[in-house]
């Protein structure tokens, strides 16, 4: 499967990791949560990167109100599940690169169907990574303002 990718289509968000419901952790998909209040990011699931300043990791990233749990009442949040990573990121400032939109957000009828989709999202994220072979630039990460979603161009 060929995946087209243009760095001009990505968004970058930098912020402090906040405590959440820890629902992702109980489902086996812990996330680093960032507030995105006031941003115009498209809701959905994205393939991208999380940069901690000292290390960079492939991530499946959800943007939106978590409709399976909150219906239309959920506040919007960025949740980054870092693949092959297990550490506490609470209160760290991270940079999240939303590089390739995998799908829109939707409500799932059961936790089992949600977990199946999360596994599929992680596989799609890995496929994107192998096909695109792109990494964010190492420079200027600290130049990105905290709490603002930026459209980055090449």
C-alpha positions as CSV (number, residue, x, y, z in Angstrom):
1,X,0.0,0.0,0.0
2,X,1.4,3.4,-1.0
3,X,0.9,6.2,1.5
4,X,1.3,9.7,0.2
5,X,2.8,12.2,2.7
6,X,3.6,15.8,2.4
7,X,5.3,17.5,5.4
8,X,3.3,20.7,4.6
9,X,0.1,18.9,5.9
10,X,1.2,18.3,9.4
11,X,0.4,20.0,12.7
12,X,2.6,20.4,15.8
13,X,1.3,20.8,19.3
14,X,3.6,21.5,22.3
15,X,2.3,21.3,25.9
16,X,2.5,19.8,29.3
17,X,1.2,16.2,29.8
18,X,-1.9,16.3,31.9
19,X,-3.6,13.7,34.1
20,X,-6.7,12.2,32.5
21,X,-9.2,9.5,33.2
22,X,-6.5,6.8,32.8
23,X,-9.0,4.9,30.7
24,X,-6.4,4.3,28.0
25,X,-4.1,2.7,30.5
26,X,-6.9,0.3,31.7
27,X,-7.5,-0.7,28.1
28,X,-3.8,-1.3,27.5
29,X,-3.2,1.9,25.5
30,X,-1.8,4.5,27.9
31,X,-1.8,8.0,26.5
32,X,0.0,11.3,27.1
33,X,-2.8,13.9,27.2
34,X,-2.5,17.5,26.0
35,X,-5.1,20.2,26.2
36,X,-6.1,21.5,22.8
37,X,-8.7,24.1,23.9
38,X,-9.1,26.8,21.3
39,X,-7.3,24.9,18.5
40,X,-8.7,24.1,15.1
41,X,-7.2,20.7,14.7
42,X,-9.3,18.2,12.8
43,X,-10.7,15.5,15.0
44,X,-9.5,12.0,14.2
45,X,-6.7,9.6,14.6
46,X,-3.3,10.5,13.3
47,X,0.1,8.9,12.9
48,X,3.0,11.0,14.1
49,X,5.7,11.5,16.6
50,X,6.1,12.5,20.3
51,X,9.3,14.4,21.1
52,X,10.4,14.6,24.7
53,X,13.5,16.7,24.0
54,X,15.7,13.8,24.8
55,X,14.0,11.1,22.7
56,X,11.5,10.9,19.9
57,X,8.9,8.1,19.6
58,X,6.3,6.9,17.0
59,X,2.8,7.6,18.2
60,X,-0.8,7.0,17.3
61,X,-2.6,10.2,18.3
62,X,-6.3,10.8,18.9
63,X,-7.8,14.3,18.7
64,X,-11.4,14.9,19.8
65,X,-14.0,14.5,22.4
66,X,-13.9,10.7,23.0
67,X,-17.4,9.9,21.7
68,X,-17.4,6.3,22.8
69,X,-17.3,7.5,26.5
70,X,-18.8,11.0,26.4
71,X,-21.0,11.1,23.3
72,X,-21.2,14.7,22.1
73,X,-20.5,16.1,25.6
74,X,-16.8,15.3,25.8
75,X,-14.3,18.1,25.8
76,X,-11.7,18.0,23.1
77,X,-8.3,16.5,24.0
78,X,-5.1,15.3,22.3
79,X,-4.2,11.8,23.4
80,X,-0.9,10.4,22.2
81,X,-0.3,6.6,22.6
82,X,3.5,6.2,22.2
83,X,4.3,2.9,20.5
84,X,6.8,0.6,22.2
85,X,7.2,2.9,25.2
86,X,6.4,2.6,28.9
87,X,7.3,5.5,31.1
88,X,5.5,8.2,33.1
89,X,5.3,11.5,31.2
90,X,3.1,13.4,33.6
91,X,4.0,17.1,33.8
92,X,6.6,16.8,31.1
93,X,6.5,19.3,28.2
94,X,6.3,17.3,24.9
95,X,6.0,18.1,21.3
96,X,3.5,16.1,19.3
97,X,3.7,16.0,15.5
98,X,0.5,15.0,13.8
99,X,1.7,13.9,10.4
100,X,-0.8,11.7,8.7
101,X,-4.6,11.5,9.4
102,X,-5.5,7.8,9.6
103,X,-9.3,8.2,10.1
104,X,-12.0,10.2,11.6
105,X,-13.3,9.9,15.2
106,X,-16.3,7.7,15.8
107,X,-18.3,6.1,18.6
108,X,-17.8,2.4,19.1
109,X,-20.6,0.1,20.3
110,X,-18.4,-1.8,22.8
111,X,-15.0,-1.7,24.5
112,X,-14.1,-4.8,22.5
113,X,-14.7,-3.1,19.2
114,X,-12.8,0.0,20.3
115,X,-9.8,-2.1,21.4
116,X,-9.8,-3.9,18.0
117,X,-9.8,-0.5,16.3
118,X,-6.9,0.7,18.5
119,X,-4.9,-2.3,17.4
120,X,-5.7,-1.5,13.8
121,X,-4.7,2.1,14.3
122,X,-1.4,1.1,15.7
123,X,-0.7,-1.1,12.7
124,X,-1.7,1.7,10.4
125,X,0.6,4.0,12.2
126,X,3.5,1.6,11.8
127,X,2.6,1.1,8.1
128,X,2.7,4.9,7.6
129,X,6.1,5.1,9.4
130,X,7.6,2.4,7.2
131,X,6.1,3.9,4.0
132,X,6.8,7.5,4.6
133,X,10.2,7.1,6.2
134,X,10.0,10.7,7.6
135,X,11.1,12.1,10.9
136,X,10.5,15.6,12.3
137,X,13.5,17.9,12.3
138,X,15.6,17.9,15.4
139,X,16.0,21.7,15.5
140,X,13.5,24.4,16.7
141,X,11.4,22.2,18.9
142,X,11.6,24.7,21.8
143,X,10.6,27.5,19.4
144,X,7.1,26.0,19.2
145,X,4.8,27.8,21.6
146,X,3.2,25.8,24.4
147,X,-0.5,25.3,24.0
148,X,-0.8,26.3,20.3
149,X,-1.4,24.0,17.3
150,X,0.7,25.1,14.4
151,X,0.4,24.1,10.8
152,X,4.0,23.3,9.8
153,X,5.3,23.7,6.2
154,X,8.3,22.1,4.7
